[in-house]
Amino acid sequence: MQSRDATKSYNKMSVAEANTLMGDFDLSAYFEAVGVDAQELIVRQPSYFEKFADIFKNTGLTVWQNYLKFHFVSNYPKDLVDLKFNFYSITLRGVEEQAPLWK
């Protein structure tokens, strides 16, 4: 398995080189937007970046927006517990009451 081979999974490259693997997705702009100041990075699986580039290119903006909204709501544990419960438990499963967290 290539991902377990240390020499094959240690792919040090500049952000510009990684950016070429990402196709239409501007990795440099993303890093700047999230406040990451990196000149180089280790890419364990360059094929992932290439596949992501295909998915990014062939997926519409609305789909990305819905995907990100869904995962934000699903993974934000404290302030959105009730919203998550209402959707997953009440709407999808018909559970009417939330179980106490301590049980």
Backbone as XML, in Angstrom:
<?xml version="1.0"?>
<chain id="A" units="angstrom">
  <residue number="1" name="MET">
    <atom name="N" x="0.852" y="-1.179" z="0.000"/>
    <atom name="CA" x="0.000" y="0.000" z="0.000"/>
    <atom name="C" x="0.897" y="1.242" z="0.000"/>
  </residue>
  <residue number="2" name="GLN">
    <atom name="N" x="0.676" y="2.101" z="-0.966"/>
    <atom name="CA" x="1.530" y="3.277" z="-1.128"/>
    <atom name="C" x="1.435" y="4.266" z="0.022"/>
  </residue>
  <residue number="3" name="SER">
    <atom name="N" x="0.273" y="4.375" z="0.646"/>
    <atom name="CA" x="0.130" y="5.354" z="1.724"/>
    <atom name="C" x="0.932" y="4.968" z="2.966"/>
  </residue>
  <residue number="4" name="ARG">
    <atom name="N" x="1.358" y="3.718" z="3.065"/>
    <atom name="CA" x="2.172" y="3.286" z="4.200"/>
    <atom name="C" x="3.664" y="3.386" z="3.922"/>
  </residue>
  <residue number="5" name="ASP">
    <atom name="N" x="4.013" y="3.637" z="2.677"/>
    <atom name="CA" x="5.412" y="3.771" z="2.293"/>
    <atom name="C" x="5.853" y="5.208" z="2.565"/>
  </residue>
  <residue number="6" name="ALA">
    <atom name="N" x="6.777" y="5.366" z="3.517"/>
    <atom name="CA" x="7.197" y="6.704" z="3.944"/>
    <atom name="C" x="7.790" y="7.519" z="2.803"/>
  </residue>
  <residue number="7" name="THR">
    <atom name="N" x="8.521" y="6.889" z="1.919"/>
    <atom name="CA" x="9.137" y="7.651" z="0.824"/>
    <atom name="C" x="8.115" y="8.091" z="-0.214"/>
  </residue>
  <residue number="8" name="LYS">
    <atom name="N" x="7.061" y="7.297" z="-0.404"/>
    <atom name="CA" x="6.029" y="7.671" z="-1.378"/>
    <atom name="C" x="5.021" y="8.664" z="-0.802"/>
  </residue>
  <residue number="9" name="SER">
    <atom name="N" x="4.913" y="8.694" z="0.502"/>
    <atom name="CA" x="3.938" y="9.602" z="1.114"/>
    <atom name="C" x="4.570" y="10.908" z="1.604"/>
  </residue>
  <residue number="10" name="TYR">
    <atom name="N" x="5.872" y="11.062" z="1.398"/>
    <atom name="CA" x="6.548" y="12.304" z="1.780"/>
    <atom name="C" x="6.838" y="13.087" z="0.505"/>
  </residue>
  <residue number="11" name="ASN">
    <atom name="N" x="5.891" y="13.916" z="0.124"/>
    <atom name="CA" x="5.994" y="14.702" z="-1.096"/>
    <atom name="C" x="6.046" y="16.180" z="-0.730"/>
  </residue>
  <residue number="12" name="LYS">
    <atom name="N" x="7.261" y="16.652" z="-0.450"/>
    <atom name="CA" x="7.441" y="18.051" z="-0.078"/>
    <atom name="C" x="7.381" y="18.888" z="-1.348"/>
  </residue>
  <residue number="13" name="MET">
    <atom name="N" x="6.532" y="19.915" z="-1.325"/>
    <atom name="CA" x="6.403" y="20.788" z="-2.488"/>
    <atom name="C" x="6.029" y="22.192" z="-2.055"/>
  </residue>
  <residue number="14" name="SER">
    <atom name="N" x="6.289" y="23.127" z="-2.937"/>
    <atom name="CA" x="5.897" y="24.510" z="-2.664"/>
    <atom name="C" x="4.384" y="24.629" z="-2.808"/>
  </residue>
  <residue number="15" name="VAL">
    <atom name="N" x="3.847" y="25.680" z="-2.253"/>
    <atom name="CA" x="2.405" y="25.922" z="-2.388"/>
    <atom name="C" x="2.050" y="26.075" z="-3.862"/>
  </residue>
  <residue number="16" name="ALA">
    <atom name="N" x="2.925" y="26.708" z="-4.635"/>
    <atom name="CA" x="2.682" y="26.872" z="-6.076"/>
    <atom name="C" x="2.614" y="25.514" z="-6.776"/>
  </residue>
  <residue number="17" name="GLU">
    <atom name="N" x="3.505" y="24.589" z="-6.405"/>
    <atom name="CA" x="3.469" y="23.245" z="-6.995"/>
    <atom name="C" x="2.190" y="22.512" z="-6.608"/>
  </residue>
  <residue number="18" name="ALA">
    <atom name="N" x="1.812" y="22.600" z="-5.338"/>
    <atom name="CA" x="0.567" y="21.970" z="-4.883"/>
    <atom name="C" x="-0.631" y="22.596" z="-5.578"/>
  </residue>
  <residue number="19" name="ASN">
    <atom name="N" x="-0.540" y="23.892" z="-5.803"/>
    <atom name="CA" x="-1.631" y="24.615" z="-6.470"/>
    <atom name="C" x="-1.877" y="24.065" z="-7.875"/>
  </residue>
  <residue number="20" name="THR">
    <atom name="N" x="-0.826" y="23.633" z="-8.563"/>
    <atom name="CA" x="-1.003" y="23.080" z="-9.912"/>
    <atom name="C" x="-1.768" y="21.761" z="-9.875"/>
  </residue>
  <residue number="21" name="LEU">
    <atom name="N" x="-1.611" y="20.993" z="-8.801"/>
    <atom name="CA" x="-2.357" y="19.741" z="-8.656"/>
    <atom name="C" x="-3.845" y="19.993" z="-8.435"/>
  </residue>
  <residue number="22" name="MET">
    <atom name="N" x="-4.174" y="21.176" z="-7.899"/>
    <atom name="CA" x="-5.547" y="21.473" z="-7.491"/>
    <atom name="C" x="-6.432" y="22.007" z="-8.620"/>
  </residue>
  <residue number="23" name="GLY">
    <atom name="N" x="-5.900" y="22.163" z="-9.801"/>
    <atom name="CA" x="-6.708" y="22.603" z="-10.931"/>
    <atom name="C" x="-7.293" y="23.985" z="-10.714"/>
  </residue>
  <residue number="24" name="ASP">
    <atom name="N" x="-8.627" y="24.092" z="-10.821"/>
    <atom name="CA" x="-9.325" y="25.377" z="-10.703"/>
    <atom name="C" x="-9.412" y="25.895" z="-9.272"/>
  </residue>
  <residue number="25" name="PHE">
    <atom name="N" x="-9.166" y="25.033" z="-8.297"/>
    <atom name="CA" x="-9.211" y="25.456" z="-6.901"/>
    <atom name="C" x="-7.919" y="26.195" z="-6.578"/>
  </residue>
  <residue number="26" name="ASP">
    <atom name="N" x="-8.039" y="27.444" z="-6.158"/>
    <atom name="CA" x="-6.862" y="28.267" z="-5.882"/>
    <atom name="C" x="-6.411" y="28.056" z="-4.437"/>
  </residue>
  <residue number="27" name="LEU">
    <atom name="N" x="-5.485" y="27.126" z="-4.266"/>
    <atom name="CA" x="-4.992" y="26.781" z="-2.934"/>
    <atom name="C" x="-4.311" y="27.967" z="-2.262"/>
  </residue>
  <residue number="28" name="SER">
    <atom name="N" x="-3.583" y="28.756" z="-3.034"/>
    <atom name="CA" x="-2.908" y="29.935" z="-2.471"/>
    <atom name="C" x="-3.924" y="30.926" z="-1.907"/>
  </residue>
  <residue number="29" name="ALA">
    <atom name="N" x="-4.994" y="31.176" z="-2.636"/>
    <atom name="CA" x="-6.035" y="32.093" z="-2.168"/>
    <atom name="C" x="-6.741" y="31.525" z="-0.938"/>
  </residue>
  <residue number="30" name="TYR">
    <atom name="N" x="-6.948" y="30.216" z="-0.922"/>
    <atom name="CA" x="-7.580" y="29.578" z="0.235"/>
    <atom name="C" x="-6.704" y="29.742" z="1.468"/>
  </residue>
  <residue number="31" name="PHE">
    <atom name="N" x="-5.409" y="29.451" z="1.341"/>
    <atom name="CA" x="-4.496" y="29.615" z="2.463"/>
    <atom name="C" x="-4.502" y="31.055" z="2.969"/>
  </residue>
  <residue number="32" name="GLU">
    <atom name="N" x="-4.509" y="32.000" z="2.063"/>
    <atom name="CA" x="-4.526" y="33.408" z="2.456"/>
    <atom name="C" x="-5.820" y="33.749" z="3.198"/>
  </residue>
  <residue number="33" name="ALA">
    <atom name="N" x="-6.943" y="33.239" z="2.703"/>
    <atom name="CA" x="-8.245" y="33.534" z="3.322"/>
    <atom name="C" x="-8.362" y="32.975" z="4.731"/>
  </residue>
  <residue number="34" name="VAL">
    <atom name="N" x="-7.759" y="31.814" z="4.978"/>
    <atom name="CA" x="-7.854" y="31.201" z="6.305"/>
    <atom name="C" x="-6.676" y="31.552" z="7.199"/>
  </residue>
  <residue number="35" name="GLY">
    <atom name="N" x="-5.764" y="32.382" z="6.693"/>
    <atom name="CA" x="-4.666" y="32.869" z="7.512"/>
    <atom name="C" x="-3.489" y="31.926" z="7.639"/>
  </residue>
  <residue number="36" name="VAL">
    <atom name="N" x="-3.299" y="31.052" z="6.672"/>
    <atom name="CA" x="-2.155" y="30.141" z="6.699"/>
    <atom name="C" x="-1.030" y="30.750" z="5.872"/>
  </residue>
  <residue number="37" name="ASP">
    <atom name="N" x="0.114" y="30.919" z="6.508"/>
    <atom name="CA" x="1.274" y="31.476" z="5.823"/>
    <atom name="C" x="2.299" y="30.365" z="5.645"/>
  </residue>
  <residue number="38" name="ALA">
    <atom name="N" x="2.145" y="29.594" z="4.574"/>
    <atom name="CA" x="3.041" y="28.471" z="4.320"/>
    <atom name="C" x="3.715" y="28.647" z="2.977"/>
  </residue>
  <residue number="39" name="GLN">
    <atom name="N" x="4.980" y="28.325" z="2.933"/>
    <atom name="CA" x="5.737" y="28.359" z="1.682"/>
    <atom name="C" x="5.814" y="26.958" z="1.069"/>
  </residue>
  <residue number="40" name="GLU">
    <atom name="N" x="5.869" y="25.959" z="1.956"/>
    <atom name="CA" x="5.957" y="24.575" z="1.523"/>
    <atom name="C" x="4.999" y="23.720" z="2.341"/>
  </residue>
  <residue number="41" name="LEU">
    <atom name="N" x="4.664" y="22.574" z="1.800"/>
    <atom name="CA" x="3.830" y="21.644" z="2.533"/>
    <atom name="C" x="4.161" y="20.221" z="2.112"/>
  </residue>
  <residue number="42" name="ILE">
    <atom name="N" x="3.752" y="19.277" z="2.934"/>
    <atom name="CA" x="3.940" y="17.862" z="2.641"/>
    <atom name="C" x="2.593" y="17.328" z="2.174"/>
  </residue>
  <residue number="43" name="VAL">
    <atom name="N" x="2.583" y="16.810" z="0.970"/>
    <atom name="CA" x="1.356" y="16.244" z="0.402"/>
    <atom name="C" x="1.504" y="14.727" z="0.442"/>
  </residue>
  <residue number="44" name="ARG">
    <atom name="N" x="0.772" y="14.094" z="1.326"/>
    <atom name="CA" x="0.898" y="12.640" z="1.481"/>
    <atom name="C" x="0.351" y="11.886" z="0.280"/>
  </residue>
  <residue number="45" name="GLN">
    <atom name="N" x="-0.714" y="12.402" z="-0.314"/>
    <atom name="CA" x="-1.305" y="11.721" z="-1.457"/>
    <atom name="C" x="-1.625" y="12.734" z="-2.560"/>
  </residue>
  <residue number="46" name="PRO">
    <atom name="N" x="-0.690" y="12.980" z="-3.454"/>
    <atom name="CA" x="-0.941" y="13.905" z="-4.557"/>
    <atom name="C" x="-2.170" y="13.513" z="-5.387"/>
  </residue>
  <residue number="47" name="SER">
    <atom name="N" x="-2.457" y="12.223" z="-5.456"/>
    <atom name="CA" x="-3.628" y="11.767" z="-6.221"/>
    <atom name="C" x="-4.928" y="12.306" z="-5.620"/>
  </residue>
  <residue number="48" name="TYR">
    <atom name="N" x="-4.945" y="12.519" z="-4.287"/>
    <atom name="CA" x="-6.120" y="13.114" z="-3.650"/>
    <atom name="C" x="-6.331" y="14.529" z="-4.178"/>
  </residue>
  <residue number="49" name="PHE">
    <atom name="N" x="-5.258" y="15.309" z="-4.249"/>
    <atom name="CA" x="-5.362" y="16.681" z="-4.754"/>
    <atom name="C" x="-5.880" y="16.684" z="-6.188"/>
  </residue>
  <residue number="50" name="GLU">
    <atom name="N" x="-5.390" y="15.754" z="-7.000"/>
    <atom name="CA" x="-5.819" y="15.674" z="-8.393"/>
    <atom name="C" x="-7.300" y="15.295" z="-8.496"/>
  </residue>
  <residue number="51" name="LYS">
    <atom name="N" x="-7.725" y="14.339" z="-7.693"/>
    <atom name="CA" x="-9.136" y="13.931" z="-7.699"/>
    <atom name="C" x="-10.024" y="15.058" z="-7.175"/>
  </residue>
  <residue number="52" name="PHE">
    <atom name="N" x="-9.557" y="15.741" z="-6.135"/>
    <atom name="CA" x="-10.305" y="16.884" z="-5.617"/>
    <atom name="C" x="-10.477" y="17.932" z="-6.707"/>
  </residue>
  <residue number="53" name="ALA">
    <atom name="N" x="-9.443" y="18.162" z="-7.513"/>
    <atom name="CA" x="-9.520" y="19.142" z="-8.605"/>
    <atom name="C" x="-10.636" y="18.767" z="-9.571"/>
  </residue>
  <residue number="54" name="ASP">
    <atom name="N" x="-10.765" y="17.483" z="-9.891"/>
    <atom name="CA" x="-11.852" y="17.031" z="-10.779"/>
    <atom name="C" x="-13.219" y="17.265" z="-10.147"/>
  </residue>
  <residue number="55" name="ILE">
    <atom name="N" x="-13.344" y="16.902" z="-8.881"/>
    <atom name="CA" x="-14.620" y="17.082" z="-8.183"/>
    <atom name="C" x="-14.972" y="18.556" z="-8.094"/>
  </residue>
  <residue number="56" name="PHE">
    <atom name="N" x="-13.991" y="19.387" z="-7.760"/>
    <atom name="CA" x="-14.227" y="20.825" z="-7.646"/>
    <atom name="C" x="-14.690" y="21.413" z="-8.984"/>
  </residue>
  <residue number="57" name="LYS">
    <atom name="N" x="-14.056" y="20.995" z="-10.053"/>
    <atom name="CA" x="-14.378" y="21.515" z="-11.384"/>
    <atom name="C" x="-15.778" y="21.082" z="-11.836"/>
  </residue>
  <residue number="58" name="ASN">
    <atom name="N" x="-16.177" y="19.878" z="-11.483"/>
    <atom name="CA" x="-17.421" y="19.304" z="-12.003"/>
    <atom name="C" x="-18.608" y="19.399" z="-11.053"/>
  </residue>
  <residue number="59" name="THR">
    <atom name="N" x="-18.456" y="20.127" z="-9.960"/>
    <atom name="CA" x="-19.535" y="20.264" z="-8.981"/>
    <atom name="C" x="-19.974" y="21.716" z="-8.930"/>
  </residue>
  <residue number="60" name="GLY">
    <atom name="N" x="-21.275" y="21.931" z="-9.037"/>
    <atom name="CA" x="-21.819" y="23.283" z="-9.047"/>
    <atom name="C" x="-21.722" y="23.982" z="-7.695"/>
  </residue>
  <residue number="61" name="LEU">
    <atom name="N" x="-21.776" y="25.299" z="-7.741"/>
    <atom name="CA" x="-21.655" y="26.117" z="-6.537"/>
    <atom name="C" x="-22.746" y="25.802" z="-5.520"/>
  </residue>
  <residue number="62" name="THR">
    <atom name="N" x="-23.968" y="25.602" z="-5.960"/>
    <atom name="CA" x="-25.075" y="25.311" z="-5.037"/>
    <atom name="C" x="-24.827" y="24.008" z="-4.277"/>
  </residue>
  <residue number="63" name="VAL">
    <atom name="N" x="-24.283" y="23.021" z="-4.963"/>
    <atom name="CA" x="-23.980" y="21.744" z="-4.307"/>
    <atom name="C" x="-22.925" y="21.951" z="-3.227"/>
  </residue>
  <residue number="64" name="TRP">
    <atom name="N" x="-21.870" y="22.731" z="-3.525"/>
    <atom name="CA" x="-20.838" y="23.020" z="-2.523"/>
    <atom name="C" x="-21.431" y="23.765" z="-1.336"/>
  </residue>
  <residue number="65" name="GLN">
    <atom name="N" x="-22.292" y="24.736" z="-1.611"/>
    <atom name="CA" x="-22.901" y="25.505" z="-0.520"/>
    <atom name="C" x="-23.734" y="24.596" z="0.374"/>
  </residue>
  <residue number="66" name="ASN">
    <atom name="N" x="-24.524" y="23.725" z="-0.220"/>
    <atom name="CA" x="-25.350" y="22.805" z="0.563"/>
    <atom name="C" x="-24.497" y="21.821" z="1.347"/>
  </residue>
  <residue number="67" name="TYR">
    <atom name="N" x="-23.448" y="21.322" z="0.740"/>
    <atom name="CA" x="-22.527" y="20.396" z="1.403"/>
    <atom name="C" x="-21.905" y="21.052" z="2.638"/>
  </residue>
  <residue number="68" name="LEU">
    <atom name="N" x="-21.408" y="22.269" z="2.464"/>
    <atom name="CA" x="-20.756" y="22.957" z="3.577"/>
    <atom name="C" x="-21.746" y="23.328" z="4.675"/>
  </residue>
  <residue number="69" name="LYS">
    <atom name="N" x="-22.949" y="23.744" z="4.308"/>
    <atom name="CA" x="-23.978" y="24.042" z="5.317"/>
    <atom name="C" x="-24.328" y="22.792" z="6.115"/>
  </residue>
  <residue number="70" name="PHE">
    <atom name="N" x="-24.521" y="21.688" z="5.407"/>
    <atom name="CA" x="-24.868" y="20.428" z="6.066"/>
    <atom name="C" x="-23.794" y="20.023" z="7.074"/>
  </residue>
  <residue number="71" name="HIS">
    <atom name="N" x="-22.539" y="20.062" z="6.652"/>
    <atom name="CA" x="-21.466" y="19.639" z="7.544"/>
    <atom name="C" x="-21.228" y="20.632" z="8.678"/>
  </residue>
  <residue number="72" name="PHE">
    <atom name="N" x="-21.482" y="21.889" z="8.463"/>
    <atom name="CA" x="-21.380" y="22.864" z="9.537"/>
    <atom name="C" x="-22.416" y="22.558" z="10.609"/>
  </residue>
  <residue number="73" name="VAL">
    <atom name="N" x="-23.652" y="22.349" z="10.197"/>
    <atom name="CA" x="-24.727" y="22.059" z="11.149"/>
    <atom name="C" x="-24.489" y="20.719" z="11.835"/>
  </residue>
  <residue number="74" name="SER">
    <atom name="N" x="-24.023" y="19.734" z="11.081"/>
    <atom name="CA" x="-23.815" y="18.397" z="11.639"/>
    <atom name="C" x="-22.676" y="18.332" z="12.646"/>
  </residue>
  <residue number="75" name="ASN">
    <atom name="N" x="-21.686" y="19.184" z="12.483"/>
    <atom name="CA" x="-20.487" y="19.061" z="13.296"/>
    <atom name="C" x="-20.310" y="20.160" z="14.341"/>
  </residue>
  <residue number="76" name="TYR">
    <atom name="N" x="-21.249" y="21.063" z="14.465"/>
    <atom name="CA" x="-21.117" y="22.143" z="15.436"/>
    <atom name="C" x="-21.859" y="21.739" z="16.698"/>
  </residue>
  <residue number="77" name="PRO">
    <atom name="N" x="-21.164" y="21.227" z="17.702"/>
    <atom name="CA" x="-21.811" y="20.534" z="18.793"/>
    <atom name="C" x="-22.598" y="21.356" z="19.800"/>
  </residue>
  <residue number="78" name="LYS">
    <atom name="N" x="-22.176" y="22.549" z="20.153"/>
    <atom name="CA" x="-22.809" y="23.202" z="21.293"/>
    <atom name="C" x="-24.027" y="24.042" z="20.925"/>
  </residue>
  <residue number="79" name="ASP">
    <atom name="N" x="-23.860" y="25.029" z="20.079"/>
    <atom name="CA" x="-24.950" y="25.955" z="19.810"/>
    <atom name="C" x="-26.033" y="25.387" z="18.908"/>
  </residue>
  <residue number="80" name="LEU">
    <atom name="N" x="-25.719" y="24.322" z="18.194"/>
    <atom name="CA" x="-26.693" y="23.800" z="17.237"/>
    <atom name="C" x="-27.237" y="22.431" z="17.605"/>
  </residue>
  <residue number="81" name="VAL">
    <atom name="N" x="-27.118" y="22.042" z="18.867"/>
    <atom name="CA" x="-27.594" y="20.728" z="19.301"/>
    <atom name="C" x="-29.087" y="20.579" z="19.040"/>
  </residue>
  <residue number="82" name="ASP">
    <atom name="N" x="-29.871" y="21.594" z="19.374"/>
    <atom name="CA" x="-31.312" y="21.500" z="19.181"/>
    <atom name="C" x="-31.677" y="21.420" z="17.704"/>
  </residue>
  <residue number="83" name="LEU">
    <atom name="N" x="-31.008" y="22.211" z="16.885"/>
    <atom name="CA" x="-31.271" y="22.180" z="15.447"/>
    <atom name="C" x="-30.939" y="20.806" z="14.875"/>
  </residue>
  <residue number="84" name="LYS">
    <atom name="N" x="-29.811" y="20.251" z="15.295"/>
    <atom name="CA" x="-29.408" y="18.926" z="14.830"/>
    <atom name="C" x="-30.416" y="17.870" z="15.306"/>
  </residue>
  <residue number="85" name="PHE">
    <atom name="N" x="-30.829" y="17.958" z="16.566"/>
    <atom name="CA" x="-31.809" y="17.008" z="17.095"/>
    <atom name="C" x="-33.123" y="17.104" z="16.333"/>
  </residue>
  <residue number="86" name="ASN">
    <atom name="N" x="-33.575" y="18.338" z="16.095"/>
    <atom name="CA" x="-34.838" y="18.518" z="15.375"/>
    <atom name="C" x="-34.803" y="17.877" z="13.993"/>
  </residue>
  <residue number="87" name="PHE">
    <atom name="N" x="-33.688" y="18.005" z="13.299"/>
    <atom name="CA" x="-33.615" y="17.436" z="11.957"/>
    <atom name="C" x="-33.436" y="15.920" z="12.001"/>
  </residue>
  <residue number="88" name="TYR">
    <atom name="N" x="-32.373" y="15.458" z="12.666"/>
    <atom name="CA" x="-32.053" y="14.033" z="12.632"/>
    <atom name="C" x="-33.053" y="13.176" z="13.407"/>
  </residue>
  <residue number="89" name="SER">
    <atom name="N" x="-33.421" y="13.622" z="14.575"/>
    <atom name="CA" x="-34.251" y="12.776" z="15.423"/>
    <atom name="C" x="-35.739" y="12.962" z="15.179"/>
  </residue>
  <residue number="90" name="ILE">
    <atom name="N" x="-36.211" y="14.204" z="15.186"/>
    <atom name="CA" x="-37.648" y="14.427" z="15.014"/>
    <atom name="C" x="-38.055" y="14.231" z="13.556"/>
  </residue>
  <residue number="91" name="THR">
    <atom name="N" x="-37.406" y="14.955" z="12.640"/>
    <atom name="CA" x="-37.808" y="14.904" z="11.241"/>
    <atom name="C" x="-37.516" y="13.551" z="10.605"/>
  </residue>
  <residue number="92" name="LEU">
    <atom name="N" x="-36.322" y="13.024" z="10.794"/>
    <atom name="CA" x="-35.941" y="11.792" z="10.101"/>
    <atom name="C" x="-36.400" y="10.523" z="10.814"/>
  </residue>
  <residue number="93" name="ARG">
    <atom name="N" x="-36.412" y="10.535" z="12.152"/>
    <atom name="CA" x="-36.706" y="9.309" z="12.886"/>
    <atom name="C" x="-37.999" y="9.345" z="13.687"/>
  </residue>
  <residue number="94" name="GLY">
    <atom name="N" x="-38.586" y="10.496" z="13.844"/>
    <atom name="CA" x="-39.819" y="10.594" z="14.603"/>
    <atom name="C" x="-39.647" y="10.550" z="16.115"/>
  </residue>
  <residue number="95" name="VAL">
    <atom name="N" x="-38.437" y="10.722" z="16.619"/>
    <atom name="CA" x="-38.178" y="10.750" z="18.054"/>
    <atom name="C" x="-38.647" y="12.095" z="18.573"/>
  </residue>
  <residue number="96" name="GLU">
    <atom name="N" x="-39.495" y="12.084" z="19.586"/>
    <atom name="CA" x="-40.103" y="13.328" z="20.053"/>
    <atom name="C" x="-39.347" y="13.999" z="21.185"/>
  </residue>
  <residue number="97" name="GLU">
    <atom name="N" x="-38.521" y="13.256" z="21.907"/>
    <atom name="CA" x="-37.858" y="13.823" z="23.080"/>
    <atom name="C" x="-36.374" y="13.478" z="23.081"/>
  </residue>
  <residue number="98" name="GLN">
    <atom name="N" x="-35.560" y="14.467" z="23.392"/>
    <atom name="CA" x="-34.122" y="14.259" z="23.430"/>
    <atom name="C" x="-33.729" y="13.572" z="24.737"/>
  </residue>
  <residue number="99" name="ALA">
    <atom name="N" x="-32.902" y="12.550" z="24.635"/>
    <atom name="CA" x="-32.442" y="11.847" z="25.831"/>
    <atom name="C" x="-31.475" y="12.741" z="26.598"/>
  </residue>
  <residue number="100" name="PRO">
    <atom name="N" x="-31.484" y="12.667" z="27.923"/>
    <atom name="CA" x="-30.518" y="13.448" z="28.712"/>
    <atom name="C" x="-29.090" y="13.075" z="28.322"/>
  </residue>
  <residue number="101" name="LEU">
    <atom name="N" x="-28.210" y="14.059" z="28.292"/>
    <atom name="CA" x="-26.834" y="13.842" z="27.843"/>
    <atom name="C" x="-26.031" y="12.948" z="28.799"/>
  </residue>
  <residue number="102" name="TRP">
    <atom name="N" x="-26.418" y="12.911" z="30.056"/>
    <atom name="CA" x="-25.635" y="12.172" z="31.036"/>
    <atom name="C" x="-25.937" y="10.684" z="31.031"/>
  </residue>
  <residue number="103" name="LYS">
    <atom name="N" x="-26.925" y="10.221" z="30.293"/>
    <atom name="CA" x="-27.270" y="8.781" z="30.299"/>
    <atom name="C" x="-26.629" y="8.064" z="29.160"/>
  </residue>
</chain>
